[in-house]
């Protein structure tokens, strides 16, 4: 970002919001609601108040500029999404990026040249589109308003009520008041890329395994030495900074999270972080694709991005529920996973053998993550009021509607979804 224009940019970004941090989907600069493929988006100024933490290692604080990050979770390819943004919101984006160094007005080429591939990213349900979510939510609302809520006289009566609701939904579709678009086939290139990636990663793991086994004693000694000497930096967050973060939360059933921090110095930590994030990317692409990130079920999208030649990392997520429940979910279910990644960050609570302690030291962990969390100036959600539980329920309602036959008990269970 151009030096001296931070305040001006903050004011411009604030003009995009309906509430603090919550984007107006029809704002004049980037009307996010006009982009049917966009699930979530955020504009965030990467102001890092923890740069001086590196002094705990005897190093001078780096002098880094303030970056402006524009992050979106979209259906389809990133290049196509960028092209659509440039075409539909070009003037607004130019007004925003005019505050950035090097911007000369060539919007699409400038954005593409700065488009950064995440080190790892997670999608709660791969293939579920914004269009599908919205259409299934409309179906749920339509049928819920029509369902007969008087007690059933017999379980067989569930079939009769279901037939009535199916007939009503079909009449609404025929009249054009309801749409249930069929899913587009997944491009062959996407499947081939996924298969080749899986094969390549497995082969790389097989080749690397003998070397890893041979080096394991030395790596374990090095890890334990660092764990016992790396400083913890987990003071309580500044009250004013904490209040600023809290004022951006709980306008909806879903919240945003943006955190920024420095990686511990040294090649060992950098390589370890690279290996761990490569593994996370593999599992998110091939394993955690249907509603779960390990045991956590409340995250819509998450991503990890390297900054400044892997000396810093940015983490962003969109999650259901309040902040405290979100953190408790991680502590109780995947504290070991947090340690794998974030123990490579300066100041993380001390771990033991990489996966023990660390995030399980609850107060230190919560202080650490709040201290590294930064305010998100603009945040957009395409389907406010809907949680992941709602999305899964609505998908089951649609699937049940489209089934020609059900048993009496299945029909009853389907009605109970409404």
TATAUR-V489208 format. One record per run of one state. SS is the DSSP state (2 for helix, 1 for strand, 0 for the rest). FROM is the first residue (numbers start at 1). TO is the last residue. If there is no record, write none. Layout:
[[SS:FROM:TO] [SS:FROM:TO]]
This chain:
[[0:1:5] [2:6:14] [0:15:16] [1:17:19] [0:20:21] [1:22:23] [0:24:31] [2:32:34] [0:35:37] [1:38:46] [0:47:50] [2:51:57] [0:58:66] [1:67:74] [0:75:77] [2:78:88] [0:89:89] [2:90:97] [0:98:106] [2:107:113] [0:114:119] [1:120:123] [0:124:124] [1:125:125] [0:126:129] [2:130:146] [0:147:156] [2:157:174] [0:175:187] [2:188:229] [0:230:231] [1:232:232] [0:233:238] [2:239:246] [0:247:253] [1:254:263] [0:264:266] [2:267:286] [0:287:289] [1:290:290] [0:291:292] [1:293:293] [0:294:295] [1:296:296] [0:297:298] [1:299:307] [0:308:311] [1:312:320] [0:321:322] [2:323:342] [0:343:344] [1:345:345] [0:346:346] [1:347:347] [0:348:350] [1:351:352] [0:353:355] [1:356:357] [2:358:360] [0:361:361] [2:362:372] [1:373:373] [0:374:377] [1:378:381] [0:382:387] [2:388:402] [0:403:407] [2:408:416] [0:417:418]]
